[in-house]
Amino acid sequence: MNLALADIRSNVRRFIATSLGVGLLFTVVLAMAGIYGGLVDDATMLERSAMAPLWVVQRDSRGPFADQSRIDPSVVARVWAVPGVARARGLTFQVVQRRASDRELRFALVGLDWPEDDGRAFNVVAGRGLGQAKGELVVDASLGLAVGTALTLAGEEFRVVGQLHQLLGPGGEPVVLSTMKDAQLIFDYAAPDARSMERERRLERLRVTELASMAPSIEGLLADPAWSPPALPSAPINAVLVNPFDSVSFREIQAKLSGWEDVTVLTNQEQEQILLEGTVDKPKRQLALFSIILIVTSSILISALIYTTTLDKLHDIAMLKLLGASSARIAGMVLQQAWLMGVLGYALAITLGHFAFPHFPRRIVLNDTAFVGVGVLVLVVSTLASLVAVKFALRVDPARALEG
Amino acid sequence: MPALHAEGIYKSYESGQTFVQALTNVCLSVHAGTMVALLGPSGSGKSTLVKALGLVSPPDNGRIWIEDQLVVDGANVFGDLRHVRRKKLGFVFQRANLIPFLTAKQNVQIAGDIADTPNPGTRADELLRYLEVGHRAGSFPRELSGGEQQRVAVARALANSPALVLADEPTAALDGTRGRSVMELFRRVAREQNAAVLVVTHDHRTLDLFDELHEMEDGRLKPRGGDSH
């Protein structure tokens, strides 16, 4: 006969009500773990999706996501020329916020080295990869732009040709893939007002120099809204992604490239490490502290309930001891109630989470390890929470049963 | 060998700053199949003696045998007293003291369960029927009358087929008719279950049902009629 279950049945409403409270606390603990999982996953997702074991970046910089890395596009050709390199492609990365077709969009803009890289490797789930050098975008589904959607960005017309499934930048922004040229265009775009102000500033600078009187036509040129300074033949890129041949170790390629004075070569593990140390470290500690507070609160709640229900059963426990019940049986009754409360609360947390987490603004990523880890934590918390009550129950004098 | 044999039992305790000699040189035997009454005024040491003989609060000195097993000798206890209680003793109190979250049957079954009695559920059903409360097996204590509760408590005391049943004023909370009915029940248990039954009582109207009468006074046992010491 299970005494714990029998006792719960007699107080089922109180037990369920408390388990609900505990369950809500565990839901938040689970959410904390999931937010942390999401932060880690978001931080490294783009890097992992790029499928490149080596990243060539500006000398002494921390890579394209965590730092400003600007290298000349000619590095792509130089890397490709290194024996053992199977593939090298440039990449640009910027987080931009633009108004497009009456919507404010914030996204991680990734410029690809088209046609070498058309974006299909980034798990395009609808539509296709980039099919031309200009005017096409592949966007993450969370932006809400369907395949075929036309939108105006940076004064240019773009069309969504493909959709990605949950590809986010290190800061959690949805990714938009374009050619590097288009990415540069979108990033460098300035609004008409800003352009007019910039024109005025250029004219002011000219007027304080002798050049204005020596060549008056220059002033006319600078004042012309249709004129802009000639662009450099090629804009800088942020990184070069390198894949060696299967037969060649990426360490070998890294060793070769490390001798170049203008670049630093990072492995994807180093890149991940940088991202995790930089973007996730503080939130991780904050979430951990918050989780500890919640776990302590849950423990106190379970402990208080188990202790008061044990107090209520003082005479019954004395009676059981008088009948000769073993300490294990008495402790088991108290412990099982705490475990049942923990398990019921955790089951509720998983169920609630299943429905609620997809609606959270940040992605909640919970893998099996997180589920098992939090589950084990719940059992530990329930056990610790019942220790005071168990100690109390074991100290009850069976003679109390004789006291009427 | 009697089911219970106690000799030279001493017990003292401190109540605040007062030293109380609760039991002095108590000797008592209760044989299987007999029902023995323990009488005496309040504070005479009856409940202390029941606690000592029930191995709940062992004596300071003296020897106690349960059946042929010496369980207490002076300050020494032999074996696990909880195990002896579990296997050989049954208790009934002034109030039924049933566990409120268990049904009548479960209250009886748990005692058999703890004592590792074979088929404790079947035994519980048999005992409840034997004590004429079989029809209330599924009821919780709050749903039972005082008399029914006490019958269930007696059934619980018998669940482990004890050698000795200790009853501390089992009829105090019942009216005269119900009280006598419970005492008759104890007599039946003693006769039919071959158990030794020691009952602490104030109820002089039921003394005719007992085989032996003993009276406590100031912690000493005085013989009173029958074959008592």
Interface residues (C-beta under 8 A of the other chain):
Chain A: M1 L3 A6 D7 R9 S10 N11 H315 D316 M319 L320 K321 L322 L323 G324 A325 S326 R329 P398 A399 A401 L402 G404
Chain B: S47 V50 K51 G54 V56 S57 R82 H83 R85 R86 K87 F91 F93 Q94 R95 N97 I99 P100 F101 L102 Q106 Q109 I110 A111 D113 I114 A115 F140 R156 D168
